[in-house]
Amino acid sequence: MSFSDDVAHCRALLRRGSQSFDAAARVLPSRLTAPVAVLYAFCRVSDDAIDEASDPGAALEALRQRLERIASNRPDADPVDRALAAVMRVHGLPRGPLEALLEGYAWDAEGRAYATFSELLGYCARVASSVGVAMTHLMGVHEPRVLARAIDLGAAMQLTNVARDVGEDARRGRLYLPAAWVGAPDLATLAPSPAIRRATLRLLDEAETLYERALLGVPHLPADCRLAIRGAADIYRAIGAHVRAAGGDGVSRRHRTSGLEKTALLAAAAWNERRADRRPLRDDVLPEAAFLLEG
C-alpha cells in the first residue's frame, strides 16, 4: 500500500467520524489535509481500541507500545500506523501530545469521574488540548505562547462537547459535569433540572473565556491555516450557543449545527480573520495542561 492509499483510508475515517472537524479541515491548505486526516484517524482508532477493551490499562499499554513503534518508524502493518509514522517523520510531530491523548481515552474507559472543574480541565487537556498542540506542530509552529493558545482552544471545544452531550453521556453511564457543581445525580433518570442547567451554562461560560484567549493565537498561525482554526472555533461556539439558547439543556436533545449554518460560519470566519489584529501573546498556560509544553 502507498502513502496515498493509507491517507485515503484515514480521510474516510474523518468523513465518517466528525462532521464539524471535517467541515473545518476542508478549508485547511492542501499541504495539511493529509497529515490532519492521519492525526484524526489515529485519534479515532486509538479511542476505539481502549473503549472496546475489557482491560483499559492493558489496552493503554498496548497502544503506547504501538505508538513507540510508529515514532521509531517501525509501524505495524496498518494504514493508520504507516501514515502516522510518515507524518511524524516528515513534520516533526512530537510523541508527547499523542501519549497524553491515549491517557485521556483510558480515563474514559475507566469511567473516571471529575470532582472539580480543575480535574475536568485535566481531562480536556488530554483528549482535546493534546490534539490542538499536535495540529499546531503540523502547521510548523512550535512557539510555546502559540501552543498555549492551542491548548485553550482544545479545552474550550471539549467543554462545549461536555455541555452538548450531558444527556447522551448519562445514557452511557457517564457524567463529566464536576461533582462539586451537581453532586451525584442518578444518571438513569437524569433530567434537565435547574442544577444541571446551571452547571451546563457555567461550563459554557468557562468555555467562552477560553475561546476568547484561544482566538488571540490565530493571527500567529501561518496565513493559510487561520481560517480553518477560526472556523472550527466558531462552529463549536455555535453549538454552545444552541445549548445556551435551550437554557442549558444538554439532556433532552443533542444540539448541532446544520450544514448551512457551518457554511455561513466559515464565511463569517473568513471576514473576521481578515480584520483580526496580530497582538503580542502572553505566556500564560492552563496549569492543568502545562505538561503538554514540556520536552
Secondary structure, DSSP 8 states (H G I E B T S, - for coil): --HHHHHHHHHHHHHHH-HHHHHHHTTS-HHHHHHHHHHHHHHHHHHHHHHT-S-HHHHHHHHHHHHHHHHTT---SSHHHHHHHHHHHHH---SHHHHHHHHHHHHHHHT---SSHHHHHHHHIIIIIHHHHHHHHHTT---HHHHHHHHHHHHHHHHHHHHHTHHHHHHTT---S-HHHH----GGG----HHHHHHHHHHHHHHHHHHHHHHTTGGGS-TTTHHHHHHHHHHHHHHHHHHHHTTS--SSS-----HHHHHHHHHHHHHHHHH-----------GGGGGGG--
